[in-house]
Amino acid sequence: MVNEEPNPEEERNDSPAQEPAFQVDASHPSVSIHPSVSIHPSVSIHPSVSAQPSSSAHPSTFAQPSQPSTLCPEDSVIKVSKRRWAVVLVFSCYSMCNAFQWIQYGSINNIFMTFYGVSAFAIDWLSMCYMLTYIPLLLPVAWLLEKFGLRTIAITGSALNCLGAWVKLGSLQPHLFPVTMLGQVICSVAQVFILGMPSRIASVWFGANEVSTACSVAVFGNQLGIAIGFLVPPVLVPNTEDKDQLAYHISIMFYIIGGVATLLFILVIIVFKEKPKYAPSRAQSLSYALAATDSSYLSSIARLFKNLNFVLLVITYGLNAGAFYALSTLLNRMVILHYPGEEVNAGRIGLTIVIAGMIGAMISGIWLDRSKTYKETTLVVYIMTLVGMVVYTFTLDLKHLWIVFVTAGTLGFFMTGYLPLGFEFAVELTYPESEGVSSGLLNVSAQVFGIIFTISQGQIIDHYGTMPGNIFLCVFLALGAVLTAFIKADLRRQKANKDLPETKVPEEEEEESNTSKAPTVLSEDHF
């Protein structure tokens, strides 16, 4: 057992004087603590038990009856921190930088083919390596998130993103394609430390009526990076046969992104904190307060896969996000086939898709915070994504670019707007399991389907044209919409927020905890 002794002076200064300690009553049917768990004022306890008994919950998720325990006031006080918006905005910015580096090659696919003298499929792998790298690294990184916490993962992700950006500056010669691939692989590893963070940051830092909006803001940065990745490379790197000129223009793009990545790395070190001093919501307060007898990392994953609603969401999210990845990677190729010489407009169409999606994501997040209609909103957005994809498929070759802009924007509003919905719905279905694990599994599904769809659609386009390739995606989006209809709205986090008592803290109280350690999980299974 780990025993951490508190500083008595710190306890007197940090605890609200007039607030009583929150008592956990063992007689209450919905909350129980295992006898072997010692609740110490200086230790935060990570959740692995369900707040409410449910027929769908795994038996091991419930703790055994025990004696009452007393939590310190810091664990029971509910208060949002003023720092929360700075944290989510800094995260959003370095996520944006990483997403830009994902799509910067695909948005000018034909230009990089000319510069490096490689095939379109080789350039596609500069995007697909992001998807491939994520799959084997998800579980180790999710474990690191649980072990070391948000701050460590944020610093590692931004550092790798910065390193990859500078490595690419060593690839400014036509024969150095392997070097640019190395830099891109480093950035793809950084992505593993980024994609699973939005729902975790939202839960740890934001109140019950802000979590969906905060998650949308966190995802917003990734989408904005993709949008800039469609817009900026065609402007900075013109299509010319002179490879010296190409090298010069590519170097400008690489230097800009390297400088931005370095600045953001410094900001992460300064701004990012592990968690606020007080829990921002009742559900988060409970997650600090409870530890289960079966709280190991692998058992958490096993419970998630026994949750049928979550498994269905993993599949449907992967189908939707995978279709988006394939569409983004192959957009330049599809547009150039129908509109030769329109590289800049191809980038603008991609920009339109993502900007519309960012608006859709923000509207969806605000709507969820107000209505809590997770199932209904997700299903409607999925069906509209399918409709948008069908319309885009049959209007791409009409020889009118303005029509493509309109249909692509409509598609993006729903397809990209769906992404934060999936994260938040997953947290609701799996509470109180780790947000990092649930969102990570969603992203693994997205990467797997993204690789399959990108390779398959690329081959279909090369052999049969763009329409059969897009119809291929329509079929799988239709399947995803049907499966979404079978997901039950088991909103466990909402139940926890309603059932737990709330304790307010005065405004003048100190807000943040500067600790860089993850909440400690005290369970005999871990020692």
Secondary structure, DSSP 8 states (H G I E B T S, - for coil): -------HHHHHHHS-TT----EE-TTSTT----TT----TT------S-SS--TTS-GGGS------EE--HHHHEE---TTHHHHHHHHHHHHHHHHHHHHTTGGGHHHHHHHHT--HHHHHHHHHHHHHHHHHHHHHHHHHHHHH-HHHHHHHHHHHHHHHHHHGGG--STT-HHHHHHHHHHHHHHHHTTTTHHHHHHHHHS-TTTHHHHHHHHHHHHHHHHHHHHHHHHHHS---S-HHHHHHHHHHHHHHHHHHHHHHHHHHHHH--SEESSBSSHHHHHHHH---TT--HHHHHHHHHT-HHHHHHHHHHHHHHHHHHHHHHHHHHHHHHHSTT-HHHHHHHHHHHHHHHHHHHHHHHHHHHHH--HHHHHHHHHHHHHHHHHHHHHHTTSS-HHHHHHHHHHHHHHHTTHHHHHHHHHHHHHTTS-HHHHHHHHHHHHHHHHHHHHHHHHHHHHHH-HHHHHHHHHHHHHHHHHHHHT-----HHHHHHHHS--EE--TTS--EE---S------GGG-
